[in-house]
């Protein structure tokens, strides 16, 4: 972790045989305004058999890219591999391989983190983008959307996450200093929630 201050933001993307959606995600990151921020994207290839590596490498001239390979199946193993390899930025962002970020996303991540120096764990709004087809009524149910689609929207103002609310595993970030005690994701269902609880206990 000694190199973490060399970068402002490291974005971790775990992926498996989703080269098409990964391309869209990387395109949005490459186009986003980085300003004077030093950022990198770490693609953790979970032993894909498609063009995942080729797609990621194609963005190397537009944004700083690191490609890691984890042959053991599972997102948790891929995330922990990236944490073990280290060299991550001061802020570590977890982003899914089927998401596109807002043009001001990098600046927003940095800005809210600066506004709340006493907080180590953050999340942001996740808006659903529906395909060009009829969406079933149940998909709009306010209790189902967060669970089925990782929909998160707590409004435009900075708010603390309250009991009964949660941070979505597809879009959140934390300060890399919380990893200095060797903390890692645990290998069981909903491990990301457990990771949150470990941090809350401090």
N, C-alpha and C positions, 0 to 999 in steps of 0.2 A: 504493500500500500504506500510505500514511500514516494511513488511517482504520481499520486493522485492529484496533487496541486498543479501538475503540468498541464492538465486539461480541465476545462470548466465542466463539460458534460460528456458522459459516455452513454450511448443509447444501446441497450442490449435487445437483440431480436432473435428469438429462437424460432427455427423453421424446419419443416420436413416436407419435401416434395411439393412446395407451393411456390415455385419459381414465378408464376404469373402474378400472384398477389404480392409477393415480395418485391417484384419490380415496381409496382405502383407505390408501395410503402417507401422504398428507397428514392423513388422519383420525387415524392412529396418532401422528403427530408433534404434532398439535394437542392430543391428549389426554395426551401424555407430560408428566411433571413437569419443568418448567423451573426451578422455584424462583426464585432471584434471578439466574439466568443471563440474559444478553442474547443472544438467538438470532435467526436469520433462516433462511428457506428460500428458496433461489434455484432457481426452476424454469426450465430452459433448454428451450424449446420448439423442437424441430428441424423447424420448418415443418409442424406437424400440420394436418390438415384436419378433425379432429373437434372435440370440445368441450373440448379441453385447457385453453385459456386461461380459459374460463368456469369450469371446475372449480377451477382454481388460484385465481382471483379470489374464489371463494366462501368461501375460508378466510381471507381477509385480515383479518377481524375477530376471528379466533381465534388467529392466529399471524402474525408478521411475514413477509410474502411479497414477493419480487421476481420478476418474470417477464421473462425475456430471450428473444429470438428469434434463432435461427441458421438461416439458410436453406440453408447448405451441409450436405449430408447427412453424418452420422457423429457418433458419440459424442465422438470426440477433438476435432473441430472445435467441438462444443458446449461441452465442458469448457474448451478454450482461450479461447473467447469469454468465458466467465464470468471466467476468470483475467485476461483483458485488461481487461474492464470494471472489475474490482477492487472496492475498498471492502469486502473480505471480513474476516471475524472472525479472531481470533488462531488459532483452529483451523478448518480447512477439511475438511469431511466429504463424501465421495462416497457417495451412496446410490442404489440402483437404484429404478426406479418401480414395482416389483412387490414391495416389501418392507414389512413392518410392524415397528415398533420396540417394544421392551419399555417399559413405563411409566417405568422408571428409566433409560432409555437416555441422555438428555442428561446426567444427573448422572454416569453411568458414564463417558461420554466425557471429561468434564472431570476426574473423579477420577483416572483412570489417567494422564491427561496430566500432572496435577500431581504424581503419585507418581514420575514418571520425567522430570524436567526435562532430562536429558541426551539424551533420545530425541526425534526429530522426526517419526517415522512410526509409525502404530499401526493395528491391526485389531481386530475384535471377533468374537465368536461369531456364526455364521450358521446358523440351524436351518431345516431344510426343513419346509414345511407341505404335505402331500400332499392332492390333491383326493379327494373321496369316490368313489373308484373303485379297482379293483385295481391296485396298483403292481407293475410287472414286477420280477422278482428281480434283474436286472442293475442296476437303479437303486439297489440297496442295497450294491453292491460298493464297498468302502472306497477303491479306487483310482479308480473312475469318478465317485463322488459329487462330489469337489472340482472335477473338470474339467467334468462335465456340468451340475452344479447349483450350483456355487460354494459348496459346503458347507465350512464352516470351523469346527472346534471343537478348540481346544488346551487345554481344561479350564478350571477355575475360578480358577487362579492366574495371576498375571502371568508371562509367559515371553517370552524373546527368540526371535525367529524364527530357526531354524537352517537350515543348508544342506539342501536337499531339501524345505523348507517354503516357503510363499509367502503373500502377502497377497491376499485375494480382491478383484477389481475392483469388486464390488458393495457393499462395506462396509469402508471404511478412511478414515483421516484423517491430516492432517499439519499442522504449524505453518506458518502463512502466511509466516513469515520466510524459508522456503526458496525462496519465489518472488521474493525481492528482487533476485536476479541475472538475472531474466528467464526463468527456467526454465519450460518448457512441455512438454506431451505431444507426442511425435513422431508423425507421420502414417504409421504402419505397424502391422501386426498386433502385438498384445501390447505396445502402447505403454505401458500402465500398468506392466508389468514393467520396461521401459526406464527409466521415470521413477523407479522404485525404485532401479535400479542407479545412475542418476545421483546420487541422494542418498547411496547407500552409498559411492560413490567419495570422498566428502568425509570 
